[in-house]
Amino acid sequence: MNSVLVQLRLASRRLRRTPAFALAAVLTLTLGIGATTAVFSVINGVLLQPLPYVRPERLVDLSHTITISGASRIEQSDATYLYYRRANHAFSGIAAYRVADVNVGSLSASAGGTAGDDNRAERVAAGRVSATLFGVLGVPALRGRTLTDDDDRPGAPPVVVLGQRLWERKFGGDPAVVGRRLQIDGVSREIVGVMPARFRLPTAKSDLWVPLGIDPANTASAAFDYRGVARLRDGVSPQAAAADLQRLLPEVPVAFPGRLTVSSISQIRMQAVVTPLRDVVVGDVGRVLWVVLGAVGCVLLVACANVMNLFLVRAEGRQHEVAVRRALGAGRWALVMEFMSEGIVLATIGGTLAVGLAAIGVRVLRSLEGAIDIPRVGDVGIDGAVLAVAGGVTILAALLVSALPSLRSASAAPAGLLSEAGRSATAGRRRHHVRHGLVVAQLALALVLLAGAGLMARSFASLRAVPAGFDATNVFTVRVALPRSNYSAPGAAARYIIRASDDIAALPGVQGVGVATKLPLVPEARQDTAAFVESRPLAPGTMPALHQVVFASPGYLRALGVPLIAGRAFERPDPERAVREVIVSRSVADRYWRGEAAIGKRLRLAPVGDLYTVVGVAGDVRGTALDQPPDEIIYVPLVVALGASRPGVPDRRWTPREVAFIVRTDRDVATIAPRVEAAVRAIDPSVPTYGARAMTEIVAQASARTSFTLALLGIASTLALVLGAVGIYGVISYVVSLRTREIAIRMALGARPQDVRRMVSRQAASVAAVGIVVGLVGALALMRLLRALLFGVSPTDPVALAGAAALLIAVSAAASWIPARRAASLDPAQALRAE
């Protein structure tokens, strides 16, 4: 150990004598190791770390697959949840939950509020959950208790469990918070507990939980509105659990009669699916992250090749010293350790700086949590596993950059070294092929990364070129949710929406105002229903197609720029009168009335009920994602009738209470947004606004994962390209320095400067050509791994491959231009005199 420490001290002293070499090597290794460490920290937090629950490997998600037009997967209904929980043999516990954001009102002094409390009403991410959820996940309360079965029954006293973040933000972390009351959607609820921050269902942003309160005597068996999570019994596999649920599925309609029947289960081929919860939480993001890790791995190899070239040059500059020491009896192992100690020192410094660089990158990534489509970003950090990988990568880099130069120098015979050290550059050419091979490898890896970035850029361009079906320019949107307790009277919600729309329309610069329950390209708030077309009965044994339902105001299409192809828009809503008319998208009209006029046709939104008349046909809109076909949408007025109309009986009217205002303006969205929100809040200060953003942000978010992948691959390919250019510049410069005597003689014998430039450029071009050929072969083989991430472009797209090759040729030519120019400007007399 003492010998090793002595070697490291001596290596540090030698490196201080060559600061340019040391600085170049450290910065190069820092970039390579730092990028690898940062990306691995993301993979570790998102993919490798277990979910923060007790024995998370036993937790599974429960859902169903179906074969019906418009849907392929459904979740749980109240009936399936209740029956599965009661009759299964595979689980030790089953829970149901759903996302249900709520309005949290101000704290009142009578309810225990203090002057220091945050008394502003706000919209909070929440979940409606069965009391069993906390036990299934195995997470106890941080304060107080969790929900019990008594809390979860219909008519139970209203209670709430807070999340740690909300407890600290709204109550200052008061340990006496249990027993206090909080206004939630206008209902005063008793706080019974506080959950730790690691409890993250339904979403990572959930800040409070209220009971579902499912009534077994009044179920909606065909409304699959709940997610299901369960804990497998020991020894039971997910496949066996799915078989157990499939056995129970036909029994659900018997236990809970309703719209879900045994025949409908058979007709839609409904199958129970049991999936590890981790796979559901993470989704398919693993494909992106592993591709990015491979990309930064290539950058690391390019960086190591660059530093290895520097070491080779340094080793050749010391070969006379090494020859003398070998002749005096120095052992090979001692010389190897001397060279490798320099690599260890440089890699250690680079690795240490790389961890700091990775920490900065992780902090930036976590700050972008809402803008990128990556789950579990909150779990990403620099922990022991990441530090261990960073240490391993650092050791690997130290070995890669120093092993070959040290072994080459230590293994050569002293006589050969002494004779070669005194000869011209011609003798040293035998060593050039190693450096050239490293540059070829650098350029090949750079080309692979450039091709990947080019494919993602083409894919991103294709995605952004997809017609979304609406015009997002100068459009702003903000959401409100009206609490049932304050807006349960007939027409109350409609009157609020109408007044808010009128007040917004009166603002300067506003060109149009619309209201809807669902915004395009926003997956939340989606509602689907079956359509039953008049005079088109379903064939025996078939099920109706599902269509997305959007409740919309008359100004919605105009405000969003969706074209009205035929018919008219809705009339101004009347809070006292229900309307039975719909507007359908072009895809719906083509499905049912292709070649006919859809205007005047009628359909039902339930097997039995009122007929709705089609009054308009709107253009198709990408409602789910840009890379998915346009949604089949049925637009319904804001004030609709509940149930079938009966003579002499007033219609029961219904208006959605969670809506988005869409505002088109002729001004900058940033200037109009505060005034729109102020106008809405002025109507009822207890109703908070939330989700305020420009529609251009929503469109950008729809391609966030593609742009995120493109950005990372672009950064990786740029680093590789720069390092490759530095590599070819360094090699050609060194070769020119070794061939100084040869070039001087050539020029003395009549060679022109352009001949010398051509000779040097030809050598650089030959190295670059080999690198490009090898890189193209590698790109053709590896780009297929990107197939799942691409849209509208082939993995072997010739434009992307040719563009990457052309860029690499240009950069290589630029990198070799300075050495070639220096060689052409050589003065033969001075060069030969120096020799």
N, C-alpha and C positions, 0 to 999 in steps of 0.2 A: 504493500500500500504506500509506503514511503517513497518507493521508486516511482510509482504512478504519480503521486503528488508532485515529485520533483520534475517529472516529464511535463506535467501540465503547467507548472510555473515557468519552465523553460520555453514551452510553446507560447505562452502568453507574452513572454519577453520578445520572442522572435516576431510575433504578429504585430507588436507595437512598433517594430522597426519598419513594417510595410503597412501603414494605415490604409492606403487606398485598396490594397488587396483584401484586408480584413473587413473594411467597411462594405465593399461590394459583396463579399461572401455572406456577411451577416444579414444585410438587407435582403438579398435574394432568398436565403433560407427562412428569414422571418416571414416573407410573403408566402412561401410555399407551405411552411408548417402552420402559420396562422390561419390560412384559408382552410386547410385540412381540419384543424382543431375546431374552428368555428362551425363548419358544416357537420362534423361529427357530434358536436354538442347539441345541434338541432335534432339529428337522428337519435341521439341518446335520449333526449327529453321527450320527443314525439313518439318514437317507435320502440325503443328498447326498455325504457323505464316502465315498471308496472303501474297500473292505475292505483291511485292513492286510497285503496280500500282493503279490507281484510281479505286475504286469499283471493286476489283479483282474478286469478286464473280459473276460478270456479264460477265467475259471473258471466251470464249470457244474456243476450237480447232476444226477445220473443217477437216474431212477426209472422206474416203469411205471404205466400206468393199466389197470384191469381192470373188467369188468362182472360183478359177482357180488354177491349179497345179503350185506350186512354189511361190504363194503369197496369202495373205488373207486380206491385207490392202494396200491401196494406198492413196496418199495425193491429192493435187490439181494440175490441169494443168492450163496453162494460160487462156484457154477458160472457164473452170469452175469458176475460180476466177473472171474473167471479167463479166461473166453472173450472177453469184450469187450476185456480188456487185451491178449490175445494176437492177436486177429484184426482189430481196428478199423483204419480208415484216417483217422479224423477227429481223433484226439487225440494229443498228444505225451506224455501220461501219464494213467493212471487209478489212483485209490486207493479203498480201502474203509475204513470206520470205523464204530464204534458206541459209544454211551455205555455205560460199564461202570465204575461207581463201585466203589472197592476199600477194603479195610481196610489202613491203613498202620500197621504195628506199631511197637514201641519200637526205639530204636537201641541196639545192644549194643556194649559196649566192644571185644569181639573183632572187631566189624565196622568198627571205626574210630570209634565213638561217643565223645563226650566228655562231661564232666560238665555242660557248658553246653547240651547238646542237649535238645530237647524230646522226652522219652521217653514221652509219652502216646500210646496207640493212638487213632487217629481214622479217621473215614470221609472219604474224599477223592474229589472229582469227577475222573473219569479217562476215558480213552478207550482202547479196543483198536483199533489202527490197523494198516494195511498199511505196510510200510516205504516205499512209494512216496509216502505222503501228504506228507511233508516236501518232497520234490522237486517234486511237483505244485503245492504252494502257493508254493514258491520262498522258504522261510524257513530260513536256516541256523541252526545251534545257537549259542547264546550262549556256552556252554562245552562242550568235548568234541565229540561228534558226534551225528548223528541215527541212526535205525535203518537197518540194511542188509538186503539180501535174505538174508544168512546168519542174521541175528537172527530173521527172519520165517519160517523153515522149521520144520516140526514137529520137536520134539526138540532144538532149539537151546538153548544155555545161556541161562537167564533173565536178561533185561536190562530196564532201565527208563530212560526219559528224563523228567526232572523239568521242571516249569514254574518260571518265575522266582519266583513268589509262594511256592510250597512250598519251594524252595531257600532263600529268604531267611528264611522262617518257621521251618523245621525245622532248617536247617543254618547259619543266620546268615549266608548269602551266602558261605560258605567256598569260596574258589577251588579248593581241592584236593578238592572233592566227587567229581569223576570218579574212578571206581575203587572208591569205597566201596560198601557194600551196604545194602539196605533191605528190611525184611520187608513184603511185599505179599500179602495174603490167605494168610499163613502160609508164603509162598515167599520165600526170600532171593534178591533180584535185584541184579545189579551195575548201578550208575548209570553210564551211558555218556555222558550229555550233559544240558545244561540249555537249554530253549527260552526265548526272550524272551517278555515278557508279552503282546505283540501276537499270539502264536499262540493261536487261540481255537476250535479244533475238537477234539472234537465240540460243545462248548458254551463259552460265555464263561467258565465257572467251572472248566474242566478244568485240573488241576494236575499230571497225569503221564500218560504214554503207554507202553503195553506192546504188544508185537507181537501181531497176530491169530493168526499161525501156522496159516493155512489149509492143509489137506492136500489137494492135487489128487487123490490116490488115494482119498479118503474124503469126498466132498462130499454136502451135503444140498441138492439143486438146487431143491427146492420150499420151502425155509425162507428167506424173504426178510428176513433179520435185519440187513442191513448198509446203511448209506448209501453212496452212490457220489459221488465228486467227480472231475472231470477237467479237463484244460487243453486247450482247442481249439487245433488247429494254425492257423497264420496263414492267413487267407483262408477258413476254414471257419466257416459260420454255425451257430447252434444247430439250425436246421431241417435243414440238411444232415447234421449229426452225428446227429440223431434218426433220419433215414432210413438212415444207415449202421448204427446199432444195430438198427433194425428188420429190416434185411437179415440180420444175424447171429443174431437171436433164435431162429428155427426151427432153427438149427444147434447151439444149446446142448445140447438133449437128446441129440443124436448124439455130441457130444464128451464129455458127462458124463451117462451114463444114470442115471435115477433116477425119482422121482415126477413131476418136470416132464417132460411129453411134448409132442410136436408137436400132438397132438389137444387136450390140455388148454390149450395156448397159444391155439389157435383157439377153443375153447369159451368161454374167459373173455375173449376179444378183447383179449389182452394187447398193449399198445402201449408202445414205448420213448418216454420223455419226457426232453428235455434242457432245463433251465431255468437261466438265469443264477444263479450262487450267491448273489449279492446279494439277488435276489428271494426266495430260499428263507430266507435269514437274517433278512431284514426282515419277511417275511410281509405281512399286510394292514394293518399298523399305520399305513401312510401315510394311509389314509382318515381315521383319527382325528386325526392330527397336522395335516393340511391343514385340516380343519374347525376345529380349535382355533386355527390361525394366522388363519383368516378371522375368527374370533370376536374375537381380540385386535386384529386390524386394525380391526374396528368400534369397539372401545374406543378405539383411537388416534384415529380420526376424531371420535368423540364428544369426546374430550379436546381435540383441536385446535379443534373448533367452540366448546367452552366458552371456551378461551383467546381465540379470535377475537372472541367476544362481549365479553370483557373489554377487548380492544384497541379494539373499536368504541366502547365507552363511554369509554375513555380518550381516543380520538381526538376524540370529540365534545366532551369537556371541554376540549380544547386548540384547538378550532376558531377561537376569537378570536385566540389567539396565532399560529396558522398564517395567518389572514387578514392580520394585521399584517405578518408576515414576507413573505408573498407581495406585499403592496402595496409593501413596501420593496425588492422586487427579488429575493427568494430564488427559486432555480430549483426546478422540480418534482422533478428527479432528486435534488437535495440533500435535499428534504423526504422523498421516498420512502426514501432511504437512512437518514435519521434514524429513521423509524419502524421500518424493517426491521432496523436495528442492534439495537433493543431486542428484537425477536423472536429475532435470532441469539443475543444474550447469554442470554436466558431459555432458549431451546432447548438451548444448549450446556451450561448448568448442569444443566438437566433431563436431557439425554442422558448427561452424566457420572455423575450420581447413578443414572440408569437402568441403566448397565452394572454398577454395584455391586449394585443390586437384582436384576438378572438373574443375577449371579454367586451371590448368596445362593439364588435360586430353583433354579439348577442344582445347587448343593450339596445342597439339600433333596431334589431329585429323585433324585440319585445315591444318597443315603442310603436311598431307598425302593426300590432296585433289586429286592429280593426280593419286594416287596409289590405291584408293578404289573407289568402284562403288556406291557412295552415292551422290545424287543430293543435291543442295542447301547447301553444306557444308559451303560456305561463309556466310550464314545467321546464323550459329550456334554461340552462345555466351551466356554469363551470363548476362541476363537482369532482369527486375523486376519480370517477371513471373517465371523465374527460381529461383530467390531468395525467392519468395513467396512459391514456392513448397519446396525449401530447408528448409524454416522456418517451414512449416507444417509438413514435415517429421521429423524434429528435435523435435517438440512438441510431435508428435506421438511416437517417440522413447523414449522420456522422460517418457511418460505415461506408455508405455509398460514395460520398465525396472524397474520401481519403484512402480507401482500401486499395483501389487500382493504382493510383500514383505511387503509393508507398511500396506496394509489392513490386511494381515495375522497377523502381529505383533500387530497392534492396536486393532484388534477384539478379541484377545484371553483374557480369564479371568486372572487377576493378580495371583490368587492362582495357576492356571494351569501352568502359566509361571514359577512361583517360584519353584513349585514342579518338573517341567520338567527340569529346569535349573540345579537342583541338582542331577538329576538321571543319570543313565548310558545312553549309546548311544541307548539302546534298546527302551527307551521311545521316543527318537527322530526319530525312524524309520518311524513314522507316517507321517513325513514330507518328507521322501525320495521320495515318488512317484511323488511329484511335480517336483523335480529336474530331476528325471528320465524321466518324461514326456517331459520336455524341451529338454533333450538330444535326446530322440526319435524323436522329431519334427526336431531338427537340423540335425540328421542323415538322416531322410526321405527327407528333402529338399535338402541336399547335394547329396543324391542318384538321385533325379530327375534331378538336374543340371549335375551330372556326366553322366547320361544316355543321356541327350541332347547333351552334348559335345561329347560323344562317337558316337552318331548317326551322328553328323556333321563331326567328324573325319573320320568315315567310308564313308560318302558321299564325303568328300574331296578326300579320297584315290581312290574312284571309279571314280571321275571326272578326277583326274590326271592319272589314268590308262587307260582312253579312248585313243585309238590311234588317234592322231591328223592328221596323214597322212603325216607328214613331220618330219624332224630331226632338232630340234632347237639348238642343241649343236654347239657352236663356230660359230654362224651365227649372223651377224650384219646387220642392215638395216638403211638407211637414205633416206629421201625424198627430191625431188626438184620439183619446179613448174616453168616452163618456161613462162614468160609473152608473151601474144599474140603479143604485139606491136613489140617485138624483134625477135620472132620466128614464124612469120606468113607465111614466104616464104616456098614453097614446099620443103620438105626434110630438113629444118633447124633444126627442133626438133630431127629428126632421126639422123642427123649428130652429134648433141650435145650428144645424148644418147650413140651412138656408140663410140665416142671419150672418154667419161667419163668411159664407161665400159672397154675400152682397157687400160686406164691409171690406173684404180683400179686393173685390172688383173695383171699389171706389178709390183705392190707393193710386197715386200717380205712377204711371209707367206700367201698370198691369194691363195686359192685353186679353187675358182670358183666365178663367178659374174653373177648375173641375174638381170633382170629389169621387173617390173610388175606394173600395175595400182592398184592392190588390194593385200594386204597381208592377209594370213589366220588369222582368229580370230580377225580381226580388222573390226568393222562394217562400218567405214567410207569408202568412195569412191566406194561403191558397185554399180554395174550396172547390170540390168536384162534385158533380151530380150527374145522374143519368137523365137522358132526354127521351121522351116518348112522343113521337111525331104522330099527329092526327092522320088518320087514314093510311097509316103505314104500320100495321100490327107486326110485332116481332114473330119471327118464325118459331115454331115449337122447339124448345130446348136451347134457345139463344138468349143472351143477356144484352141489355142496351149498352151502348157506348157511354163512357164517362166524359164529361166536358167540364172545363173550368168555368166557374160562375164568378162574375165580377159585378158587384152592385155599384152603379155609376150614376152621376148626375148628368143633366143635359150638356154641360160644357166640358165634360171629360175628354171626349174625342178631339174637340177643337183645341183644348189647352195642351194636350199631349201631341197634337199633330198627327193623329191617326186618321187616315182618309175615310170618309163615308162614301162607299161605293154606290149604294142604292138606298132609296127610302129617305127617312128623316131621323133626326136625333130625338131623344126623349123631350117631352114638354116639361116646363118648370114644375117641380114637385109641389104637391098640395098636401100639407100635413093631415088634412081631414079626409083625404080620398086616396084609396089604394088603386094602383094601376096594374093592369094585366097585359103588359106588352114587353117585348124583348128586342134587343139588337143582337145579331149573330155575326161572328167573324166569317170571312170568306170561306175558310176551311170547313166550317159547320154547314154553310149553305151548299158547298160542293158535295159534302157527304150525303145530304138528304135530298137536295133539289138541283143536282147538276143538270144544266140545260133548261132549267125552269126558273121562273121568277120566285124568289124566296119571300118577297114582300106579300103580306097577307096570309102566309101559311101559319099554322098554329101547332104548338107543342106543349107538353106537360113536363114539369120538373119533378114529378113523382108519379108512381103508377096510377094513383087515383087523386084527382084534384082539378083545379081550374086549368083551362087552356090559356096559354099566353100567345098573343099575336105578334108575329115578326113585323116590325115597323122599319127596320133598317139593316143594312149589311155593311160591316166595317172591314177595313183592311186587316190582314193577319199581323199579329204581333208575336215577337219572341217573348213569351211570358216566363219561361223557366230559365233558359240559358241560350247564349248565342250559338253554341254548337249543337243545339237541339232543334228539331223542326218547330215551326210556329204552333202555338197552342190553339186548340179548338175552344173558343171562348163564347159564352153566352152572357151578354150584358143585361142586367136586370135593374129596373128603376130603384131609387133609394127608398121609396115608400111602396111596399108590396103587400098583397093580401096574404093572410095566413089561413090556409084551408080553403075548401070550396065555398063559393058564394051560395047563399040560400035566400029565397025571396022573403022580404020583410025583415031580414036580420042584417044589421050593419056589419060591414066587413071588419075583421080583426086586422089591424094594420101593424106592420113591423118595419123598422128602419135600423140598419146596422149602427152600432155605437163606436166601433173602431174604424176610423176612416183616415184617408190621406187627402190633403188639399194639394192640388197640382196648380201651380201658378206660372203662367207664361208672361214674360215681361220684355220690354224693349230696352232694358237697362241691365247693368251688371247684376248678376244674381246676388253677389255679396252685399250690395247696397239695399236690395229690396227685402232680403230675408229677415232682418231684424224687425222691419215694420210689419211684415206679414205675421210673424209670431206675436208681436205686440197686439195686433188687431184681434187675433184669435183669443189671446189670454184676457183681453179686456172684456170679453163677453162673460166669462166665468173664470175668475182667477183660481178656482179650485181644480180646474182641468188643465194639467200641464201639457205643453207641447213637447214632442220628442221626434227623433229620427229626421231632423232637418238636414237636408243636403240637396245639392244640385243633381238633376237627372244625369248630367254628364259623369258625375261620380259613380252613379249606379251602373252606367254602361261600362265605365272603367273597371268597376269591381267585378263585373261579369266575366272579364278576361284577366282577373288578378293573378290566377295561378299561372297562366301562360306568360304573362308579363313578368312575374316573379322568376319563373324558370329562365326566361329570356335574359333577364337582368343578370342573374348569377352566371349563366353560361357565357354571356357577353363579357362579364368581368374576368372569368377564368380564361376565355380565349384571348382577351386583350393582354392579360399577364403573360400567357404562354407565347403570344406573338412578340411581345416586347423582349422577353427573355430569349426567344429564338433569334431575334434580330441582333441582340447583344452577343449571342453565341457566335453567329456567323461573322459579325464584325470583329470579334476578338480573335477568332481562328484565322481569318484572312489577314488581319493586321499582323499577327504573329508570324504567319507564313511569309509575308512580305519582308518582315524584319530578318528572318532567317535567309531569305533569298536576295539580300541586299547586294552581295558581291556578284551573284549571277546576273541580276538586273543591270548593275553598273557595267559589266562586261558587254551585255547585249547592247546597251545604249552606246557604249564606246565603239562597238563594231557597226553602228548605224541604225539600230532599232529606234523607231520614232516613239514619242510619248503615247500616241494613240495605240501603237502596237503593244506597249506595256500595259496600258489600261485594259485593252482587250484581253490580254493574257490573264491578268488578275481577275477580271470580271468573269472570264470563261471558267476559271477554277471555282469561283463562288457559285456560278450558275450550275456547274455540274453537281456540287454538293446540294444546292437547293433543289435541283431536278430529282435527285435520288430521294430526298426527303419528301417531296411532293408526291412522287409515285408511291412510296411506302405509305404516306398518309392517306392517299386516295383509296388504296386497298383496305387500310384499316377503317376508314370512314364507311366504305360500302359494307363492311362486315358488322360494324358496331352501331351504325345509325338506325338499324332495325329495332334497337332497344328503345328508341324514342317514338316508335309507332303509336303507342297508346297516348302520347302527349301531343301528337300533331293533329292539325285540323286543316283539311283542304290541301295537303301537300304530301308527296310520297317521301319515304325515308331515303330514297335514292334520287331525289330531285336534282336534275342536272344543273339547274340555275344556282342552287345553294353550293353544290360541290365545285362548280366552275368558278363561282364568285370567291369561295375560300381559297382555291388554288391561285387565282389571279391576284388576290390581296397578298398572299404569301410570296408570290413572285415579285410583286412591287416592293414589299418590305425587304426582301432579300437583296434585291438590286440596290435599294437605297442604303442598306447596311454595308454593302461591298463597295459603294462608290467612293467613300473617303479613303479606304486603304488603296484602292486603285489609283485615285488621284495623287495620293502621296507617293506611290511608286513611280508614277509617270513624271513627277516633278523632281525626281532624284538627280543630283549632280554627279555624274560618273567619276569625275576627278576626286571630289571630296570623299565619295564612298570608298574608292579604291585606296586613297591615302589613309582613311580610317582603318581599312582592313590591314 
